[in-house]
């Protein structure tokens, strides 16, 4: 999968792939809003989550961001959320 995503980055460039990422994030936002309004289409939600995951991987590749870099920050943020909830 990484090989294909990398080839797409080379072929289309970071500028276009960044625009695609923004579009995919907006489509996910739309599906979440529909779900909140009681119009959940789980298949579409899953499709948009998959699209966002793909473009996120490309952004990470281009900017040399490793999974461990992201995981470290995720862990910090989850711990901060845990602390916040315990102190409410």
VEXVO-350258 format. One record per residue (C-alpha): residue number from 1; residue in one letter; x, y negated, z. Coordinates in steps of 0.02 Angstrom, whole numbers. Layout:
<nodes>
+-----+------+--------+--------+--------+
! pos ! code !     px !     py !     pz !
+-----+------+--------+--------+--------+
! NUM !    a !      X !      Y !      Z !
...
+-----+------+--------+--------+--------+
</nodes>
This chain:
<nodes>
+-----+------+--------+--------+--------+
! pos ! code !     px !     py !     pz !
+-----+------+--------+--------+--------+
!   1 !    x !      0 !      0 !      0 !
!   2 !    x !    139 !   -123 !     44 !
!   3 !    x !    218 !    -98 !   -127 !
!   4 !    x !     57 !   -145 !   -216 !
!   5 !    x !     28 !   -297 !   -104 !
!   6 !    x !    207 !   -353 !   -132 !
!   7 !    x !    188 !   -336 !   -321 !
!   8 !    x !     29 !   -439 !   -313 !
!   9 !    x !    124 !   -576 !   -219 !
!  10 !    x !    258 !   -578 !   -353 !
!  11 !    x !    132 !   -576 !   -496 !
!  12 !    x !      9 !   -706 !   -429 !
!  13 !    x !    119 !   -807 !   -312 !
!  14 !    x !     95 !   -865 !   -133 !
!  15 !    x !     -5 !  -1018 !   -183 !
!  16 !    x !   -143 !   -918 !   -268 !
!  17 !    x !   -139 !   -781 !   -137 !
!  18 !    x !   -155 !   -914 !     -1 !
!  19 !    x !   -311 !   -981 !    -86 !
!  20 !    x !   -379 !   -803 !    -98 !
!  21 !    x !   -344 !   -782 !     89 !
!  22 !    x !   -443 !   -939 !    128 !
!  23 !    x !   -587 !   -878 !     20 !
!  24 !    x !   -587 !   -706 !    101 !
!  25 !    x !   -588 !   -783 !    275 !
!  26 !    x !   -737 !   -890 !    224 !
!  27 !    x !   -829 !   -736 !    160 !
!  28 !    x !   -799 !   -648 !    326 !
!  29 !    x !   -861 !   -803 !    417 !
!  30 !    x !  -1020 !   -797 !    313 !
!  31 !    x !  -1051 !   -613 !    355 !
!  32 !    x !  -1025 !   -646 !    540 !
!  33 !    x !  -1149 !   -792 !    532 !
!  34 !    x !  -1276 !   -679 !    447 !
!  35 !    x !  -1253 !   -549 !    585 !
!  36 !    x !  -1282 !   -682 !    719 !
!  37 !    x !  -1445 !   -729 !    631 !
!  38 !    x !  -1500 !   -548 !    638 !
!  39 !    x !  -1459 !   -508 !    457 !
!  40 !    x !  -1314 !   -389 !    482 !
!  41 !    x !  -1259 !   -297 !    326 !
!  42 !    x !  -1130 !   -182 !    402 !
!  43 !    x !  -1062 !   -124 !    233 !
!  44 !    x !  -1029 !   -304 !    180 !
!  45 !    x !   -953 !   -345 !    349 !
!  46 !    x !   -834 !   -197 !    332 !
!  47 !    x !   -790 !   -249 !    155 !
!  48 !    x !   -748 !   -426 !    209 !
!  49 !    x !   -646 !   -362 !    358 !
!  50 !    x !   -547 !   -253 !    236 !
!  51 !    x !   -518 !   -401 !    118 !
!  52 !    x !   -456 !   -508 !    262 !
!  53 !    x !   -341 !   -369 !    320 !
!  54 !    x !   -266 !   -357 !    145 !
!  55 !    x !   -233 !   -543 !    125 !
!  56 !    x !   -167 !   -554 !    303 !
!  57 !    x !    -39 !   -419 !    260 !
!  58 !    x !     15 !   -519 !    108 !
!  59 !    x !     35 !   -678 !    210 !
!  60 !    x !    138 !   -582 !    339 !
!  61 !    x !    247 !   -511 !    200 !
!  62 !    x !    280 !   -678 !    119 !
!  63 !    x !    326 !   -766 !    281 !
!  64 !    x !    422 !   -615 !    351 !
!  65 !    x !    308 !   -593 !    500 !
!  66 !    x !    319 !   -417 !    573 !
!  67 !    x !    181 !   -318 !    654 !
!  68 !    x !    279 !   -327 !    816 !
!  69 !    x !    286 !   -518 !    805 !
!  70 !    x !     97 !   -523 !    791 !
!  71 !    x !     69 !   -386 !    921 !
!  72 !    x !    174 !   -482 !   1048 !
!  73 !    x !     66 !   -637 !   1031 !
!  74 !    x !    -95 !   -535 !   1030 !
!  75 !    x !    -40 !   -454 !   1193 !
!  76 !    x !     -5 !   -625 !   1270 !
!  77 !    x !   -174 !   -693 !   1215 !
!  78 !    x !   -269 !   -540 !   1278 !
!  79 !    x !   -183 !   -555 !   1446 !
!  80 !    x !   -227 !   -740 !   1452 !
!  81 !    x !   -409 !   -695 !   1415 !
!  82 !    x !   -406 !   -562 !   1551 !
!  83 !    x !   -337 !   -688 !   1677 !
!  84 !    x !   -466 !   -817 !   1626 !
!  85 !    x !   -610 !   -692 !   1648 !
!  86 !    x !   -545 !   -636 !   1817 !
!  87 !    x !   -537 !   -816 !   1878 !
!  88 !    x !   -712 !   -866 !   1826 !
+-----+------+--------+--------+--------+
</nodes>
